[in-house]
Amino acid sequence: MPLPKAELHLHIEGTLEPELAFELAARNGVTLPYADTEELRKAYLFDDLQSFLNLYYELMAVLRTEQDFADLADAYLARAAAQGVRHAEIFFDPQAHIARGVGMGTVVEGLHRALSRSEETHGVSTQLIMCFLRDESAESALATLEAAKPYLDRIVGIGLDSAEVGHPPVKFREVYEAAAALGLRRVAHAGEEGPPEYITEALDVLGVERIDHGLRCMEDPELVERLVRDRVPLTLCPLSNVRLRAVDVLEDHPLPAMLDAGLLCTVNSDDPAYFGGYIGDTFHAVHGAL
């Protein structure tokens, strides 16, 4: 039996395997620019964040209906349960779907269809976190929060993801304040590509309870001391850090040093279809390398 695990950093769109992408494309009459699943799988061999994001958004075109989103989530939950996941906090990116004409309700209700039965079907409890794309405008984030209001009983909190550099947390102060007023929990990606100052800003300006990634905190001893003192969780994703060149090789990952410093770190898979491993695979890789 695999070790029971909680997965706290998981983008549901990042679980889209080539086989399901082609199945949904056929269902919805979408033509993918790849001959077959093997050619598509080769496209997953990117080596920087922007190349990953380009493919990530391109493949979202196959997600059109509530059933598509339900099937995507159910496929992830089945894989996660098989690798020992007992609780999953799942990010989704509504702006990327709304921009191509798929409504908020389609996304949320489709995901909820799978998540609402996940404990019974897979033995996995779940929570849904709505992320804002940091390379979109603050106004777009506010409009997205407004669109989500009819579905807040399905959403536990908000997050911040996508391209980090040049998009500091302060840009999203207003939407985080509005989300807090609605009773939503708050987390944010920070300190993956961006500097340690983005972590501090996420804590002080956005009022987040958790930092997603955060490995660059190690460049600032005072920040490390604060994170340890305040028991701020960091949701690390070692395999994605290697694939996106945040670290050169897994053996160089700062996870051991972070744990030695007393930081509260968790290990997660991020976008497992794209980064070469679900959470069990990630644990095995980390154990072998570190």
Secondary structure in CASP SS format (residue, H / E / C, confidence):
PFRMAT SS
TARGET T0000
AUTHOR 0000-0000-0000
METHOD secondary structure of the structure
MODEL  1
M C 1.00
P C 1.00
L C 1.00
P C 1.00
K E 1.00
A E 1.00
E E 1.00
L E 1.00
H E 1.00
L E 1.00
H E 1.00
I H 1.00
E H 1.00
G H 1.00
T H 1.00
L C 1.00
E C 1.00
P H 1.00
E H 1.00
L H 1.00
A H 1.00
F H 1.00
E H 1.00
L H 1.00
A H 1.00
A H 1.00
R H 1.00
N H 1.00
G C 1.00
V C 1.00
T C 1.00
L C 1.00
P C 1.00
Y C 1.00
A C 1.00
D C 1.00
T H 1.00
E H 1.00
E H 1.00
L H 1.00
R H 1.00
K H 1.00
A H 1.00
Y C 1.00
L C 1.00
F C 1.00
D C 1.00
D C 1.00
L H 1.00
Q H 1.00
S H 1.00
F H 1.00
L H 1.00
N H 1.00
L H 1.00
Y H 1.00
Y H 1.00
E H 1.00
L H 1.00
M H 1.00
A H 1.00
V H 1.00
L C 1.00
R C 1.00
T C 1.00
E H 1.00
Q H 1.00
D H 1.00
F H 1.00
A H 1.00
D H 1.00
L H 1.00
A H 1.00
D H 1.00
A H 1.00
Y H 1.00
L H 1.00
A H 1.00
R H 1.00
A H 1.00
A H 1.00
A H 1.00
Q C 1.00
G C 1.00
V E 1.00
R E 1.00
H E 1.00
A E 1.00
E E 1.00
I E 1.00
F E 1.00
F E 1.00
D C 1.00
P H 1.00
Q H 1.00
A H 1.00
H H 1.00
I H 1.00
A C 1.00
R C 1.00
G C 1.00
V C 1.00
G C 1.00
M H 1.00
G H 1.00
T H 1.00
V H 1.00
V H 1.00
E H 1.00
G H 1.00
L H 1.00
H H 1.00
R H 1.00
A H 1.00
L H 1.00
S C 1.00
R C 1.00
S H 1.00
E H 1.00
E H 1.00
T H 1.00
H H 1.00
G C 1.00
V C 1.00
S E 1.00
T E 1.00
Q E 1.00
L E 1.00
I E 1.00
M E 1.00
C E 1.00
F E 1.00
L E 1.00
R C 1.00
D C 1.00
E C 1.00
S C 1.00
A H 1.00
E H 1.00
S H 1.00
A H 1.00
L H 1.00
A H 1.00
T H 1.00
L H 1.00
E H 1.00
A H 1.00
A H 1.00
K H 1.00
P H 1.00
Y H 1.00
L H 1.00
D H 1.00
R H 1.00
I C 1.00
V C 1.00
G E 1.00
I E 1.00
G E 1.00
L E 1.00
D E 1.00
S C 1.00
A C 1.00
E C 1.00
V C 1.00
G C 1.00
H C 1.00
P C 1.00
P H 1.00
V H 1.00
K H 1.00
F H 1.00
R H 1.00
E H 1.00
V H 1.00
Y H 1.00
E H 1.00
A H 1.00
A H 1.00
A H 1.00
A H 1.00
L C 1.00
G C 1.00
L C 1.00
R E 1.00
R E 1.00
V E 1.00
A E 1.00
H E 1.00
A E 1.00
G C 1.00
E C 1.00
E C 1.00
G C 1.00
P C 1.00
P H 1.00
E H 1.00
Y H 1.00
I H 1.00
T H 1.00
E H 1.00
A H 1.00
L H 1.00
D H 1.00
V C 1.00
L C 1.00
G C 1.00
V C 1.00
E C 1.00
R E 1.00
I E 1.00
D E 1.00
H E 1.00
G C 1.00
L H 1.00
R H 1.00
C H 1.00
M H 1.00
E H 1.00
D C 1.00
P H 1.00
E H 1.00
L H 1.00
V H 1.00
E H 1.00
R H 1.00
L H 1.00
V H 1.00
R H 1.00
D H 1.00
R C 1.00
V C 1.00
P E 1.00
L E 1.00
T E 1.00
L E 1.00
C C 1.00
P H 1.00
L H 1.00
S H 1.00
N H 1.00
V H 1.00
R H 1.00
L C 1.00
R C 1.00
A C 1.00
V C 1.00
D C 1.00
V C 1.00
L H 1.00
E H 1.00
D H 1.00
H C 1.00
P C 1.00
L H 1.00
P H 1.00
A H 1.00
M H 1.00
L H 1.00
D H 1.00
A C 1.00
G C 1.00
L C 1.00
L E 1.00
C E 1.00
T E 1.00
V E 1.00
N C 1.00
S C 1.00
D E 1.00
D C 1.00
P H 1.00
A H 1.00
Y H 1.00
F H 1.00
G C 1.00
G C 1.00
Y C 1.00
I H 1.00
G H 1.00
D H 1.00
T H 1.00
F H 1.00
H H 1.00
A H 1.00
V H 1.00
H H 1.00
G H 1.00
A H 1.00
L C 1.00
END
